[in-house]
Amino acid sequence: MLDSEEPLICSARGCRAPAVHALRWNNPKLHPPERRKTWLACDTHLTSLGDFLRARDFLREVEPVPSA
């Protein structure tokens, strides 16, 4: 899913904190149901990023980011 040697960083604009949550989402008008895109979130931005996706009915699941 998120295999990388680079540190995983929060997707919130301007945030450089390590990501601890993976918000898995899709836009049903553009993506087939099984397609998932991923935003990463630190604890601070989990709520704001999740609320943004929920308001559009895009959020499908939230998973922990695997530790290295």
C-alpha positions in Angstrom: 0.0 0.0 0.0 2.4 2.7 1.2 5.8 1.2 0.5 8.5 3.8 0.5 11.9 4.4 2.0 11.1 8.2 2.3 9.4 9.3 5.6 5.7 9.6 5.2 4.6 13.2 5.8 1.1 14.6 6.5 -0.8 15.7 3.4 -2.1 18.9 5.1 -0.8 22.0 3.4 2.4 23.2 5.0 2.5 20.4 7.6 5.8 18.4 7.8 4.8 16.1 10.7 5.1 12.4 10.3 1.9 10.7 9.1 0.3 8.2 11.4 -3.1 7.8 9.6 -4.0 6.9 6.0 -7.3 8.3 4.8 -8.5 6.1 1.9 -11.0 7.8 -0.4 -12.4 8.0 -3.8 -14.7 10.3 -5.8 -17.6 8.2 -7.0 -18.2 10.5 -9.9 -14.7 9.9 -11.2 -13.4 6.6 -9.8 -14.7 3.0 -9.9 -15.9 1.8 -6.4 -12.8 -0.3 -5.8 -10.3 2.6 -6.5 -8.7 4.2 -3.5 -6.6 7.3 -3.3 -4.7 8.0 -0.1 -4.1 11.2 1.9 -1.8 10.9 4.9 -2.5 12.7 8.2 -0.7 13.4 11.5 -2.8 13.4 14.7 -3.4 17.1 14.4 -4.8 17.1 10.9 -6.8 13.8 11.0 -10.0 15.6 11.8 -9.8 18.5 9.3 -8.7 16.2 6.4 -11.4 13.6 7.3 -14.1 16.3 7.7 -13.2 17.7 4.2 -13.5 14.2 2.6 -16.7 13.3 4.6 -18.4 16.5 3.6 -18.1 15.3 0.0 -18.9 11.7 0.8 -15.4 10.7 -0.5 -14.0 9.1 2.7 -14.0 5.3 2.6 -11.8 4.2 5.5 -9.0 5.4 7.8 -6.1 3.1 8.6 -3.0 3.4 10.7 0.2 4.0 8.7 2.4 1.0 9.1 5.6 1.7 11.1 8.9 1.2 9.4 
